[in-house]
């Protein structure tokens, strides 16, 4: 059987550059919307999604009777 190392030995600290970094602070949801919205609009216009969204909105409006 292998011998177990017991006792209080001081652990060596790793250099700061190898220690795990703290997570980045979270962004406000409005910042995420401001980053994603221009890209989403551009893709919708380029690939014809704008017309499809208008058709869907019209269908929903007819469904609820407006």
LINPECOR-V971032 format. One record per run of one state. SS is the DSSP state (H for helix, E for strand, L for the rest). FROM is the first residue (numbers start at 0). TO is the last residue. If there is no record, write none. Layout:
ss:SS from:FROM to:TO
ss:SS from:FROM to:TO
This chain:
ss:L from:0 to:14
ss:H from:15 to:17
ss:L from:18 to:27
ss:H from:28 to:45
ss:L from:46 to:47
ss:H from:48 to:63
ss:L from:64 to:65
